[in-house]
Structure formats: C-alpha cells, structure tokens
Amino acid sequence: MMHEVGIIGASGYTGGELLRLLCHHPSLRVAWATSRQHAGVPAGEVFTSLRDFTRVTFSAPDLTQLPAGVEAVFVALPHVEAMSVVPALLARGLKVVDLSADFRLRDAAVYSRAYGHPHAAPDLLAAAVYGLTEHARERVRAARLVANPGCYPTATLLALLPLARGGALGEFGAIVDAKSGVSGAGRGLKQGSLYCEVNEGLTPYNIGRHRHQPEMEQELTAAAGRGVRLTFAPHLVPLSRGMEATIYLVPPAGVGLREVGALLRESYALEPFVKVLPDGKLPGVRDVAGTNLCRIGCTDDPQGGRLVVVSVIDNLVKGASGQALQNMNLMLGLPETAGLEAPGLFP
C-alpha cells in the first residue's frame, strides 16, 4: 500500500534530504511539497541531484491546497514558524513529524527562554512525543505529533541515555565537545555560513548557551531520575554534512571502560541504526555520511580518571530527515528501516 505524505518547507536542507530519501521509499509518495521561495518550480530544478528522480513541483504553503489523499506531513520550518502550522494539521486528522524545535521542550517557559519567543501552542507540548526513535519507539508508534530531536541532542543522547539509565553517569555530568557541518546552520544566506568565513576554520559558538542544551538536559534528567548538568561546547567545521560529539565524563566508583562499553552494546544490540564499536575504537564522520547510522565508540583516560565517548552522525540524516522518516515509518505502521537502508555517500 502506498501512503501519500507532504513536506512543508521542502526547499531547505532538511526538506531536500527528505525528498532524496523519499525518492526511493517503497511505501511513501510525496504528494505535496511547499516552498514560499520556489512555488511553481520543479524540485529537481532546486535540488539538481534529484532531477531524474522526482517529479514533485513545489507549491505555496497554503493548507487549503493540501491534497485530500495526504495522510501525514513532515514540517521542516524554522522554530516559531512551525508551531503556527502544526495545530491546523492535527485538526485535520493528519499525523505530523515536526523537525523544528517547537515541540521538543515540555515546559513552555523553558522554550521561551531558549528561543526568545512565547510558545503559541503550549497545550500540545504534553501530547508531543520526543522522537529519539531508539528510546521512544512504542510511544512514536501511537503518536499523532512527534517532535524530531535536534542534531546535537541526537548524537549526544544516543551516547549518554543508556549511561544515565544504567547509573553510569557520575555526579559530574558530562562535557560535550561537539562539531557540526555547515548544513546544520540551514540553507538561508548568513555571513557565518559563507565559504570564505568557514573554509579552513573551526569556530566555537554559543558555549553554555546553545538552544539545544535544555533539550539534552531535559531528556538526561528524565532518564537518570535526577538533575543532570552538561557543559556543551558546539563548534562549526568546514564540512557540508556530518556531526561528531566527543563526550568527557567521570563515571561513578567501580564503573570503567569495560562496564560502559558493555552497557552501550547491550542497549543497542538489536538496533538497526546504532552501532557500538569495540572498546578503544573510535568512529569518524566519514563512516556515517549519507546514512541514518549513529556510530559510538569509547575509550578511557587512565591518568585523568575519565572516560571519553565519541558519537558520530550525519546531521542531515540521523540528525534530522532520516530520523524523521524513521519516526514516520513507525507512525504509519511501516517497517522502521524502510527507505533508510541504502549505503552512504562514501565507500
């Protein structure tokens, strides 16, 4: 059975990645894709790599023009914009995966502080399922609204949630030293994303103040059953796509590399998209480019008494559109891996 879906905000990087993934999906067809800037333009003219794979033409974002057969919608709008659209989609009986930050935080006051804007639909926050798929699978299956996690939180939480639940995350919390490719900043024209600003550089930004930090602390606190604090240091690196989080932690007494590695491997042994390397082996972003995989490795620092966990994802796939598709597959009763099993961009 073929299901028809829509994408609102389909001409950004995450929208384009959704189109790429859905071109070869066995059970989903894009029946509606919107773009204010490119309304009336074929998607293959905006994303030329898709020219021979999709016949979708972008439409204006007018919900009155939503085709009757559409069952579910991906919302790939910036934060603040998404929450003005999602309630209307839910009122029409549609299933929604929102790729913005608008429904990730459960507390409207925390959202307002992080994003500098009051929440326009606070009544939906409790109903939204935080869609880190491996840790919310059954809730995602039953959800009408899934808040797709941010890219930094996806890389970080996949590495730390098993430790928080298993009592292996010490009182110190963790230092998360993370690097993201430039596509994480979106497709809009910004000085900080220009080639000459980014090339041959590595730029730290918003240390301790990044909007994703409350999201990570929210989920880790719930998993640990106590407050968990992070020092979060994001950096922009000259890559088109890719994300790496190097996480430093001081485990509780009696917990070392062997215990942490075993806990991670046990947690993800049956997961199709999370792969834990042998102790002492560490992954790189090239290992996951173009895939929905997260690869995790851990090692120790015997002299410093610390453990180091490294988590890598493709920020556009597992960190955004691939995870959104993984969630939508579950919401529509399809195999979770459908449309996501192709190899990556590199051999």
Secondary structure, DSSP 8 states (H G I E B T S, - for coil): --EEEEEESTTSHHHHHHHHHHTT-SSEEEEEEE-STTTTSBHHHHSGGGTTT---B-B-S-GGG--TTEEEEEE---TTTGGGTHHHHHHTT-EEEE-SSTTT-S-HHHHHHHHSS--S-GGGTTT-EE--GGGTHHHHHT-SEEE---HHHHHHHHHHHHHHHTT-S-TT-EEEEEEE-GGGG-SS--GGGSHHHHTT--EE-STTT-TTHHHHHHHHHHHHTS---EEEEEEE-S-SS-EEEEEEE---TT--HHHHHHHHHHHHTT-SSEEE--TT----GGGTTTSS-EEEEEEEETTTTEEEEEEEE-TTIIIIIHHHHHHHHHHTT--TTTT--S--S--
